[in-house]
Amino acid sequence: MYGDKEMHKAVCADCKKECEVPFKPDESRPVYCRECFSKRRPPRRF
């Protein structure tokens, strides 16, 4: 579909678990694992 994205290792800012993200983590912004990211995001409205 979009091709293979290079995955980068990161540590979640909330739970401190190691995770992989499809972008190069930047020290100036927090990175969240899938579970913590979905908890922080407001619920979607349709």
C-alpha positions in Angstrom: 0.0 0.0 0.0 2.3 2.7 1.2 5.5 0.7 1.0 7.7 -0.4 3.9 8.2 2.3 6.5 11.4 2.2 8.5 10.5 1.6 12.2 12.4 3.3 15.0 12.7 2.2 18.6 11.4 4.6 21.2 10.3 4.6 24.9 6.8 5.6 25.7 6.7 8.9 27.7 3.8 7.6 29.9 4.3 3.9 30.6 8.0 3.8 29.8 7.6 0.6 27.6 9.7 0.2 24.6 7.8 0.6 21.3 8.4 1.1 17.6 7.2 4.1 15.7 7.2 4.8 11.9 9.1 8.1 12.4 12.4 9.1 13.9 11.7 10.2 17.5 12.6 13.8 18.3 13.9 14.7 21.8 11.7 17.8 21.9 8.4 15.9 21.6 7.1 12.9 23.7 6.5 9.6 22.0 3.6 7.3 23.1 3.0 3.6 22.6 -0.3 2.6 20.9 -2.2 2.1 24.1 -1.1 5.4 25.7 -1.7 7.3 22.5 -5.2 6.0 22.2 -5.9 6.9 25.9 -4.7 10.5 25.3 -6.6 11.1 22.1 -10.1 12.5 22.5 -12.9 10.0 21.4 -13.9 10.3 17.7 -17.3 11.6 16.9 -19.2 10.7 13.8 
